[in-house]
């Protein structure tokens, strides 16, 4: 007999669970929408195979160890041993207490009376973005402590045909590198134990049948958490795979005392039949609508940055900085961000972190004169800080050495000459809030670049927490400090910078409005970095700067046009000494800034697509109403084809005509003559219909290595 399913559905995706008498619901489906209201029970469709346990367990919303489930459990935990050294409650078995279900949400309330535990599983669908938000909450109802080793924020099924995985790796200045692998008989797993997301372990994964750009069933999962985490994909006996993600705990890190609860971070999951770009569009819509919190309630046009780091480094001179601000204003910069080197005795990266007041040698009258000069030019003023860190050579450390995360009897591990402050201590958090609050109250500061330049190693305090690991507490305390600061100064934007892109996720983005994507401004390297970033996170929060002609991190040299074309599809900025540019380069930079301002509405509110064609990479952003699109094609290196292929631009109105205007086409010194279509493209007289653009594509000129063509398309009214 058919059984009523528990379903949550949006336009293109759905989940379905099968209720089980006396147990927890079974997973029936996570994928495309269009499910019936009822289905034959999965339990009755399973024949007992030979050499299996009686009542062989099916894949449920919560599987635990010790009673016949031999894959990764959703929950791992136990109670401490008694006086005889015997532990308990390590094998749990939950039953349903209550099911609360409406069109957009589901709550499963479970209990295990023997283990004295309560557990809630929460599922929510956002119909507009087609993103599910899942989390779990565990309660210790016993009279003794319960140690939690693992609790999945989400545990969902993947079908057998989803055999390709797109994971992310990297290092400093080479973040968000995409790696495609075939899933096999072994489990696929990525763990982060660095205390922050880290350069090599972005908390997201994508699985699909083909992992094509624009078609094919594709599943994605992202953990909204800025600390340690685990991602797991594991084969199941029925041919499916389970996908789990959640917070990773150090040994004995999370212990629930009687009556205490633990709530996992949110896991964001989605499905699209439209390949990688369809999946990315879902996540972008979700973050824009449900996660990002803008001053004033909505995003204002994202101001073009000038960040001073690669212009002056630690060499701060008031007259020189004013001249830099003057030069920035002349080319159209809208926000001037004073980077590292402004505070007490800060001449290099070996000292003074924690001493958050202006260096009297460099700023004898404080920051006021520079702030007033910048504001007088009509620019916003921003400031770099690294509040979580402390140098042993600092006034703060000399006064409070016990404030640093440490473990009694163990050496303190430094990184970049830095230690990490224990934000979970109220006096530490209060001190940092007081310093930052004073700066923001004294000066008209619109923006904080919040950096965090090292992994957490010995993240514990020997006294305050009995030596227990403090990674979880640090992340929670960071969120609390950011929330407190935003509440006191709601008009201030905050950037999440962590040696570049080592802390970028939907958890930190509830408190910040920008991510510094990478410390690498090399345009060629940035193409891959930004491509990985944009799989989950939208372009308006992606810090993307025009660096100096010679890259700070790679030494590679690029023309200004290539650097600008790569930066154009993010939150645009400049990280170079504009004072040193010649008149022609300043004029060219001003043109690119003007291009960005003309197109940022499309880029920052539109639907983004990306992909590769051999040595070519491309990006497109289309206005939500189909009235315009911005298109870029990048040649990364040489390849055999002589001509660049036409680039399809789908999603526009097929019946309307669009005028194509080249923002930039590189010069081909060796070309004998050009095609008339490219002359029309340069002159802005080429018109094509939306149907032609989708099916035939936009003609693209040949490109030399490490160059780009950028074309704007606007509907002809």
Secondary structure, DSSP 8 states (H G I E B T S, - for coil): -EEEEEEEE-SSEEEEEE--TTS--EEEEEEES---SEEE-TGGG----TTS-TT----BSS-BTTSS--S--SEEEEE---TTS--B--S---EEEEEEE-SSEEEEEEEETTTTEEEEEEEEEETTTTEEEEEEEEEE-SSS-EEEEEEEEEEEEE-TT--EEEEEEEETTEEEEEEEEE--SS-EEEEE-SSS--TT--SEEEEESS--SS-B-EEEEEE--SS-EEEEEEE-TTS-EEEEEEE---TT-EEE-TT-EEE---EEEEEESBHHHHHHHHHHHHIIIII---GGGS------EEE-HHHHTT---HHHHHHHHHHHHHHT--EEEE-SS-BTT-SSTTS-TT--SB-TTT-TT-SHHHHHHHHHTT-EEEEEE-TTEEESSSHHHHH-GGGB---TTS----BTTEEEB-TTSHHHHHHHHHHHHHHHHHS---EEEE---S--SS---TTTTTT---HHHHHHHHHHHHHHHHHH-TT-EEEE-BTTBSS-STTGGGT-SEEE--S---HHHHHHHHHHHTTTS-GGGEEEEEE-SB-TTT--B--HHHHHHHHTTSEEEEES-GGGS-HHHHHHHHHHHHHHHHHHHHHHHSEEEEEEETTEEEEEEE-TTSSEEEEEEEE-S--S-SS---B---SS-TTSEEEEEEEE----TT-S---HHHHHHHHT-EEEEHHHHHHT-B------SSEEEEEEEEE--
